[in-house]
């Protein structure tokens, strides 16, 4: 379901209302798969991430993935066009460099979009309820046997 500009503004305002230090703590905790020390800050961050990951409309370019591919395609087209114009002698490099700079800018925007999307997905993937099943780093066979379980030895 697409988001409206009002929803995006409200989610952004709620996330910006969280102090910068708390936002950093939430993002650091989500890298570890935890919710962080402040549940209200995590809830605001989760709502912000969920809102920004949803498409802005029904068309492919209004989805975050569509925008990423569109930026990469524009960077490739501008790069190839610059190369063609300079090597064919149609335009000297002194007048063609803005095309290459624009291609590089689109490439940087695509990389930033990918990085932001990855971070937002990480925030959404953390379960909001910390009372989920206990996770242990130890292998299952290293714990004591359950009562009533028979051993096959």
N, C-alpha and C positions, 0 to 999 in steps of 0.2 A: 504494500500500500504506500503510495507516494507521500512524502511529507510536504507540508505547506511552509511558506516562508515564515509565518508566525510561529509555527512549531520549532523551526530551526533557530529563530531569534530567541525564543523562550528557553530552549535547551542551552544555547550559548550563554545567555545571561545567567542562568543558574550555575553553570560550570565556572564562569568568570567570577561569580560571587564567592566561590570557594577560595580561600587564601592560596597564594602560589605555593607555599610550602606543603600544604595539604594535598594540592593537586599533584605535586611531585611525588609525595608519599604514596598516593593512590596508584600512579603509573608504575612506580618501583614495585609496589606490592603485587600488581597484576602480572608483572614479569615473572614473579615467583609463584603465581597461581593463587594468590590470597586477595582478600578484599581490602586490606589496609586497616589502619587504626581508627579511622573516622567513618562510620557507616553512612552518614549523611553525605559526606564528600564522595564516597564510592557510588552512592545512588545517583548523585548529580552527574558524575562521570559516566556511569553506565547509560543514563538517559541521553546524555550528549552523544555518546558513541553510537547508540542505537539509532538516534535521530539522523546522524550524519551518514550512517551506512545505508539507510533506506534510500531508494531512488527519489529523485526530485520530480519525476513525471513518468509517463508511460513509454517514452522513446528511449532508444538504446543509449543515446549520448547524454541522457539525464541520469544515468547510473554511474557510480564511481568507476567501475571497470571500463565502461564505454568512454568516459572522459580520459582515462589513462591511455587506452589504445589510440584515441584520437590525437592526443598530444604526441605520442610516439610516432604516429603516422605523419603528422605535420613536421616533426623534427626530421624524419627521414626524407620527406619530399623536399623540404628546404635545403637539406644537406646535399642531396643529389642535384637539385637545381643549381646550387652554387657551384658545385664541381663541374657540371656541364657548361655553365656560362663562362667560367674562368678557363677551362681547358679548351673550349671551342673558339676562344678569342672574341666572343661576343661582348664580354664585359671585363675590364681589367679588375684585378683583385682589389685595388684601391676603392673601387665603387661597389664591389660585391660582398665585402666583409659584413655589412649589416644582415644579409641573408644568413650567413654562417652564425652570426651572433644570435639571431632569432631562433635558429635551429637548436643551438646550444641551450637557449632559455627554455624552449619547449621540452628538451631532454631533462633539464633540471626540474621543471615542474612535474614531469611524469615521475621522476625519482622521488620527489617530495610527496606526491600523491600516493605512491606505493607505500612509502614509509608511514604516512599518516593512516592509511587504510589498515596496514598491519597492526599498528598500535591500537586503533579503535577496535579491531577484531579481537585483540588480546583482552581488552577491557570487557567486551561483551561476553567473551568465553568463560570468564571467571564466574562460578556460581554465586549468586547473591546470598544464598543461605549458607553461612559458615558451619552449620550443624550437619553437613553432609557426612558421608561415610569417612571414617578415619583412614588416612593413608599412611602407610608405613614404608620406609625405605628398605626395610629388611625383606629378604625373600620369604615367601609364605611357608617354606619348609623349616625355617629356622626358629619359629615360635613353638611354644609348648603344645603338645597334642590336645585336642579338644576332649572334654570329658565324654566318655561313652564311645569314642572312636576306636576302632580296632586297628592294630598295626598289622601289616602283612609280613612281618619278619618271622 
